[in-house]
Amino acid sequence: MVTPNPFAAMFGRSPFQPLLAHIVKANDCADQLLPFFEATMVGDWAAAEGHRETVTRLEHEADELKTELRLNLPNTMFLPVSRTDLLDLISVQDKIANKVRDITGIMLGRRMQVPEALAQPMRDYIQTSVACVAQARQALEELKDLLESGFGRNVAEVLQKMIRELHVLENQADGQQVAIRRILFELESQLPPVDVIFLYQIIDWIGEVSDRAERVGSRLQILTAR
């Protein structure tokens, strides 16, 4: 008796279903960032480790989905978009989960605690970056539904609106990053130099989460433009 491949069956229903399954994992990863940060702020390293373990599990599951997509996506099939574009898109999505894994790994490994003066700005910054990922996921969900429903002429208009909203969020994250770096610059003389270096790194990596989410939106624009 042949056991059916559930991942291959996804393609029978929709070429976007595997991509959506993957970005859901990336989104779930990003959702761990704020509770992880809150745990570090109060020095609850057991809770922080729990969130880190969840991130690691989700990132591994996202990697498995990425590998399965690459193995099961045929060279020739009737798709509304090209095979190459689908592979490019999942590579961009995968970088979101990878970066969340990096952030939580460094912060937990070094038991990093953000200075109190940075606490609320960092909360707001993380929330915006996570919102970028959620918006990218929503854009992919909307595109999948529209294409499968046959409303082709409406795809570009609806998608453009969602991408504009994603762009606004990413710009907001950029502005928050600048403000946080300015505050940290004022605090540098009060902190150990090594801590300052890693704080700047974490600030940059949180920005990369929102940046990579925006790139998902850009790839979706390319998908529908061809």
ChimeraX attribute file (.defattr): number of C-alpha atoms within 10 A of each C-alpha:
attribute: neighborCount
match mode: 1-to-1
recipient: residues
	/A:1	3
	/A:2	4
	/A:3	5
	/A:4	8
	/A:5	9
	/A:6	9
	/A:7	16
	/A:8	17
	/A:9	14
	/A:10	17
	/A:11	17
	/A:12	10
	/A:13	11
	/A:14	16
	/A:15	23
	/A:16	22
	/A:17	17
	/A:18	23
	/A:19	23
	/A:20	19
	/A:21	16
	/A:22	26
	/A:23	29
	/A:24	20
	/A:25	25
	/A:26	29
	/A:27	24
	/A:28	19
	/A:29	27
	/A:30	29
	/A:31	21
	/A:32	20
	/A:33	25
	/A:34	18
	/A:35	14
	/A:36	22
	/A:37	24
	/A:38	16
	/A:39	19
	/A:40	22
	/A:41	18
	/A:42	10
	/A:43	14
	/A:44	14
	/A:45	15
	/A:46	12
	/A:47	15
	/A:48	25
	/A:49	18
	/A:50	14
	/A:51	23
	/A:52	24
	/A:53	15
	/A:54	16
	/A:55	28
	/A:56	20
	/A:57	15
	/A:58	23
	/A:59	25
	/A:60	16
	/A:61	15
	/A:62	24
	/A:63	20
	/A:64	13
	/A:65	21
	/A:66	20
	/A:67	12
	/A:68	14
	/A:69	22
	/A:70	14
	/A:71	11
	/A:72	14
	/A:73	17
	/A:74	12
	/A:75	8
	/A:76	8
	/A:77	11
	/A:78	9
	/A:79	11
	/A:80	14
	/A:81	15
	/A:82	14
	/A:83	18
	/A:84	10
	/A:85	15
	/A:86	21
	/A:87	15
	/A:88	12
	/A:89	21
	/A:90	24
	/A:91	14
	/A:92	18
	/A:93	30
	/A:94	21
	/A:95	17
	/A:96	26
	/A:97	27
	/A:98	21
	/A:99	21
	/A:100	25
	/A:101	24
	/A:102	17
	/A:103	20
	/A:104	26
	/A:105	17
	/A:106	14
	/A:107	20
	/A:108	20
	/A:109	10
	/A:110	11
	/A:111	16
	/A:112	18
	/A:113	18
	/A:114	18
	/A:115	13
	/A:116	10
	/A:117	12
	/A:118	15
	/A:119	16
	/A:120	12
	/A:121	16
	/A:122	22
	/A:123	15
	/A:124	14
	/A:125	25
	/A:126	25
	/A:127	16
	/A:128	23
	/A:129	28
	/A:130	26
	/A:131	21
	/A:132	30
	/A:133	32
	/A:134	21
	/A:135	23
	/A:136	28
	/A:137	25
	/A:138	17
	/A:139	23
	/A:140	21
	/A:141	18
	/A:142	16
	/A:143	23
	/A:144	18
	/A:145	15
	/A:146	18
	/A:147	17
	/A:148	15
	/A:149	9
	/A:150	10
	/A:151	11
	/A:152	14
	/A:153	10
	/A:154	12
	/A:155	17
	/A:156	16
	/A:157	10
	/A:158	14
	/A:159	21
	/A:160	16
	/A:161	12
	/A:162	19
	/A:163	21
	/A:164	13
	/A:165	17
	/A:166	27
	/A:167	21
	/A:168	14
	/A:169	22
	/A:170	25
	/A:171	16
	/A:172	16
	/A:173	27
	/A:174	20
	/A:175	12
	/A:176	20
	/A:177	21
	/A:178	12
	/A:179	16
	/A:180	20
	/A:181	16
	/A:182	11
	/A:183	14
	/A:184	20
	/A:185	12
	/A:186	9
	/A:187	14
	/A:188	13
	/A:189	10
	/A:190	9
	/A:191	11
	/A:192	9
	/A:193	11
	/A:194	8
	/A:195	15
	/A:196	18
	/A:197	11
	/A:198	15
	/A:199	19
	/A:200	15
	/A:201	14
	/A:202	18
	/A:203	19
	/A:204	15
	/A:205	16
	/A:206	25
	/A:207	21
	/A:208	20
	/A:209	27
	/A:210	31
	/A:211	22
	/A:212	23
	/A:213	29
	/A:214	28
	/A:215	19
	/A:216	30
	/A:217	28
	/A:218	17
	/A:219	18
	/A:220	22
	/A:221	15
	/A:222	13
	/A:223	17
	/A:224	15
	/A:225	9
	/A:226	9
